[in-house]
């Protein structure tokens, strides 16, 4: 039975990758102008040099799939993977399965930054940069508070995150209060609900590189995270450089969080629930859990985005979809997940 | 690949440690040789934990030096140190339901490194450690669902999987029921007979009497006495350490135990 489970787990990543591929094809095909899966595969075969479609159809599909739908699909994959991996890594490094990527205030900081950027009437790029920088600043505040009270203590880090998150939430309220209620305020509120609609291919390309690097770095730190989960002293006596790992993981997860907000706004719940579902499939070992979370998170957000743009007549903000979808999933998972908690 | 040192030895020479202006440890000398079970006995606040952390290289002493196999701890890389010196903490709760096998496999981290999966030799060492402690049947169980005694065995198995010959145990039997305490002490004796060097802290004099080749008394940051249990553990020494009056009872088996006097 043990060896069966072992074999099952070695097949997990290929299975999740297949799921992601299937979801991607589905998401590319769906929309005002539906495209069948077969045509999508033939189109990509055509791109690779093995053309079977008429060339007019190939051109039409190029416009539709690559220029219109692909940026959004890529963004959903990246943001879903990034939020899920950073959530799983945060849960490991803080030894707490209820922690979300916002623990140190990165999402609150980024939300304030984006809102402030909109209030100043900045361009889209300014808004993104401002969101990113304020996300990093919020975590900087949390670390500074933690450092000034107790060196390297986990509880102090959590308290620092609470303080920093509250500070930036208050600042966000100030911005909302000052915003022009007819134009700026609705734009801010809607943006905060999250959307992948505004992503263009250059954005996605520019953000993809640091995101992929941070996701890969976190996945590589999996075995260290297992040791760290047992306690600092134990990890040190197992040869783990605890400080480097802890702050390295926090740094990568913060980078991922800030990049997702600057790309797609606030998308809640993904970073909390996807790691739990992944843990049910992959077990608690982080070497498998982190890549499994990335693949699963990408599929989850693709599905959520698919629902966001196909459920109603108009598009629903994706943050609302992830929350509505996330709560029942979380309730289901909780029944099994809590067995391990005490 | 694995370096075998025929004479693993942990040695503290003149170790001192201060917290602010408070002296926690003062001129502590200790030696640990293969086959030793050294019980470090002291009251709460005597400095046991600080000494333990200095011996493990988790704290840097303000004075003196700790050597492993003749070399100062700072002269070993963290991974190298982990292959020779293992820490067995008190049984604790883990935040995630790792299986016992996963917990024990963590002991191989200093061997295969963080970026590669455990190799066949690592997996074999894990199975051997599980067998040595007789917990193969627990291997697939979640660590979080085990009893305190079983958790302690899993943590000792992890230390063995590390390949370390010097084991430092923090109150290994605290919190275990009577039967588990005695069985665990027997396991520890068997490990010492196999040539492991074992240091364990305890605040229970009877455990030092029952299972130790040597006892060191730590009193207000200094080693008061260090020698065979029968020589060191007297009612007078216990009175000095714990400020209680006791008498020593001899059992028929040759074992003895302390009971409150009067």
Contacts between the chains, C-beta under 8 A, distances in Angstrom:
chain1	res1	chain2	res2	distance
A	1	B	140	7.8
A	2	B	139	7.6
A	2	B	140	5.0
A	92	B	96	7.8
A	95	B	95	4.2
A	96	B	95	6.3
A	97	B	95	6.6
A	97	B	96	6.9
A	220	B	114	7.7
A	220	B	115	5.8
A	221	B	114	7.1
A	223	B	109	6.1
A	223	B	114	4.7
A	223	B	115	7.7
A	224	B	109	8.0
A	224	B	114	4.9
A	226	B	98	7.2
A	226	B	102	7.3
A	226	B	106	6.0
A	227	B	106	5.5
A	227	B	109	5.8
A	229	B	94	6.6
A	229	B	95	5.7
A	229	B	96	5.9
A	229	B	98	7.8
A	230	B	92	7.9
A	230	B	94	6.1
A	230	B	103	7.6
A	230	B	106	7.0
A	231	B	89	6.8
A	231	B	92	6.9
A	233	B	53	7.4
A	233	B	56	7.5
A	233	B	58	5.6
A	233	B	87	6.7
A	233	B	89	6.8
A	234	B	87	6.4
A	234	B	89	5.9
A	236	B	56	8.0
A	236	B	57	7.8
A	236	B	58	5.8
A	236	B	78	7.1
A	237	B	56	5.7
A	237	B	57	7.8
A	237	B	58	7.2
A	237	B	81	7.8
A	237	B	82	6.1
A	237	B	85	7.3
A	237	B	86	6.7
A	237	B	87	3.9
A	238	B	82	5.3
A	238	B	106	6.2
A	238	B	107	7.2
A	238	B	109	5.1
A	238	B	110	6.1
A	238	B	162	7.4
A	239	B	77	7.8
A	239	B	78	4.3
A	239	B	79	3.8
A	239	B	80	7.9
A	239	B	81	6.9
A	239	B	82	3.8
A	239	B	83	8.0
A	239	B	109	6.5
A	239	B	110	4.2
A	240	B	78	7.5
A	240	B	109	7.1
A	240	B	114	7.5
A	241	B	78	6.7
A	279	B	96	7.4
A	283	B	98	8.0
A	283	B	99	7.5
A	283	B	102	7.7
A	284	B	96	3.6
A	284	B	97	5.7
A	284	B	98	5.2
A	284	B	102	7.4
A	285	B	98	7.0
A	285	B	102	5.7
A	287	B	117	7.2
A	339	B	97	7.2
A	340	B	96	6.4
A	340	B	97	3.2
A	340	B	142	6.2
A	340	B	144	5.3
A	341	B	95	8.0
A	341	B	144	7.8
A	342	B	93	5.7
A	342	B	144	6.1
